[in-house]
Amino acid sequence: NAKTFTGTAAANGTFSINVPGADLAVDADTTIAASVAATDVAGNVGTILTTKQYNTSTTAPTTTVDITAISLDSGTSTTDFITNDNNGLTISATLSTALTTGQKLFYSKDNGVTWTDITGSVSGGGTGTAVSHTDNTLVSTNTIRMQVRDASGNAGPTDSQLVTIDTVAPAPVVSPEDPLN
């Protein structure tokens, strides 16, 4: 798209030039043309030129995740995601289809603030659709999330589920008419 981006090499010769993704996406020939110029102590300038083809992907995966259960669900039903287990849980989920090449399954236990690659928790070494992920650090009430991402980092639909960890026993109810019952 004929835009120029510049930067300076570090003393050890390394460098990095940030090019906004929006500029890469609209570049019709999808080619980066780069030049590096160096000057020696005598003032001689040498230039290296190169080009590199690239591709961009902005299409998110369509594979969905359904968070289906937690271990030791001890609430009023076995599917309400309420437990009194505060020493880590196993989360079960189902993918709508098996992951394709380059796709990974990600998990968050803090409502999407941080994400962890849990592709290893997918059955069949990542080729199945059943998910069983053990999170030993899930010890307090949080919203968990799962999503599939492709090799370009595009995220598919996110499933989220509030997990309530309640370790407080209910207060006894005392009848003023009959304090023994």
C-alpha positions in Angstrom: 0.0 0.0 0.0 3.1 2.2 -0.5 3.5 3.1 3.2 6.9 3.2 4.7 7.7 2.0 8.2 11.1 2.6 9.8 13.1 1.6 12.8 16.6 1.5 14.2 18.7 -1.6 14.7 20.1 -2.3 18.1 23.8 -2.4 18.7 23.8 -6.2 18.3 22.1 -5.9 14.9 18.6 -7.0 15.8 15.6 -5.0 14.9 11.8 -5.1 14.7 9.5 -3.0 12.6 5.8 -3.0 13.7 3.4 -2.8 10.7 -0.3 -2.4 11.7 -2.5 -5.4 10.7 -4.9 -3.0 9.0 -2.1 -1.9 6.6 -1.2 -5.5 5.8 -4.9 -6.4 5.2 -5.3 -3.7 2.5 -1.9 -4.2 0.8 -3.0 -5.5 -2.7 0.1 -7.4 -3.6 0.6 -8.9 -0.1 4.3 -8.4 -0.3 6.6 -6.7 2.2 9.6 -5.0 0.5 12.3 -4.4 3.1 15.7 -2.7 2.9 18.4 -2.5 5.6 21.1 0.1 5.4 24.3 -0.1 7.4 27.2 2.3 7.7 30.7 1.2 8.7 33.2 3.2 10.6 34.7 4.7 7.4 31.2 6.0 6.4 30.6 3.4 3.7 26.9 2.5 3.3 25.8 -0.9 2.4 22.1 -1.8 1.6 20.3 -5.1 1.6 17.0 -5.4 -0.2 14.5 -8.3 0.0 10.8 -9.1 -0.4 8.6 -11.5 1.4 5.1 -12.7 0.5 2.6 -12.9 3.3 -1.1 -13.8 3.8 -3.6 -12.5 6.2 -6.6 -14.2 7.7 -9.5 -12.4 9.2 -12.0 -15.2 9.1 -12.7 -16.7 12.5 -13.2 -20.4 13.1 -16.8 -21.6 13.1 -16.1 -24.5 15.6 -18.1 -23.8 18.7 -17.5 -25.0 22.3 -20.2 -26.0 24.8 -19.1 -26.1 28.4 -21.2 -29.0 29.8 -20.2 -29.8 33.3 -17.8 -29.5 36.3 -16.5 -32.2 38.5 -18.2 -32.5 41.9 -21.2 -30.3 41.0 -22.9 -30.3 44.4 -25.5 -27.6 43.9 -29.2 -28.3 43.8 -28.8 -30.1 40.5 -25.8 -31.8 38.9 -25.8 -29.2 36.1 -26.1 -25.9 37.9 -22.3 -25.3 38.1 -22.4 -24.8 41.9 -19.9 -26.7 44.0 -18.4 -26.8 47.5 -15.1 -28.1 46.1 -12.5 -25.4 46.4 -9.4 -27.3 45.5 -9.6 -27.3 41.7 -12.1 -28.7 39.2 -12.3 -30.6 36.0 -14.3 -28.9 33.3 -16.0 -30.9 30.6 -17.0 -29.4 27.2 -17.8 -30.5 23.7 -16.6 -29.1 20.4 -19.0 -28.9 17.5 -16.4 -30.4 15.2 -12.8 -31.7 15.6 -10.1 -29.0 15.5 -8.6 -28.5 12.1 -4.9 -28.0 11.3 -3.6 -24.9 13.1 -6.6 -24.6 15.4 -6.3 -24.6 19.2 -8.7 -24.6 22.1 -8.2 -21.8 24.7 -9.5 -21.5 28.2 -9.9 -18.6 30.6 -10.8 -18.9 34.3 -11.0 -15.1 34.9 -13.8 -14.1 32.4 -11.4 -13.7 29.5 -8.7 -11.6 31.1 -6.1 -14.3 30.5 -6.1 -17.3 28.2 -4.4 -20.7 28.2 -3.9 -23.1 25.3 -5.7 -26.3 26.5 -5.6 -28.2 23.1 -4.0 -31.1 25.0 -7.3 -31.5 26.9 -9.2 -32.4 23.7 -9.8 -36.2 23.3 -7.8 -38.1 20.7 -4.7 -35.9 21.3 -6.5 -32.9 20.0 -8.4 -34.6 17.2 -11.7 -35.5 19.0 -14.6 -33.4 20.2 -14.7 -34.2 23.9 -12.9 -31.9 26.3 -11.8 -32.7 29.8 -9.7 -29.9 31.3 -8.4 -30.0 34.9 -7.8 -26.6 36.5 -6.2 -27.0 39.9 -6.2 -23.2 40.4 -10.0 -22.8 40.0 -10.6 -22.4 43.7 -13.1 -19.5 43.9 -16.2 -18.3 42.0 -15.3 -17.2 38.5 -16.7 -17.1 35.0 -14.9 -19.6 32.8 -14.6 -19.3 29.0 -13.5 -21.5 26.1 -13.0 -20.6 22.4 -11.3 -22.0 19.4 -8.6 -19.9 17.6 -7.0 -20.4 14.3 -3.3 -20.2 13.4 -3.7 -16.4 12.8 -5.2 -15.9 16.2 -8.8 -15.3 15.0 -11.2 -16.4 17.8 -14.4 -18.3 17.1 -17.5 -18.1 19.3 -16.8 -18.0 23.0 -18.8 -20.1 25.5 -18.9 -18.8 29.1 -20.2 -20.3 32.3 -20.3 -18.9 35.8 -18.8 -21.5 38.3 -19.9 -20.8 41.8 -17.7 -22.2 44.6 -19.7 -22.0 47.8 -18.0 -23.4 50.9 -20.1 -21.6 53.5 -22.6 -23.9 55.3 -26.1 -22.5 55.5 -27.0 -20.8 58.7 -29.3 -22.8 61.0 -32.9 -21.6 61.2 -34.2 -21.4 64.8 -37.9 -21.1 65.4 -38.6 -18.6 68.3 -41.7 -20.7 69.3 -39.6 -23.9 69.6 -35.9 -23.1 70.0 -35.0 -26.8 70.1 -36.2 -27.4 66.5 
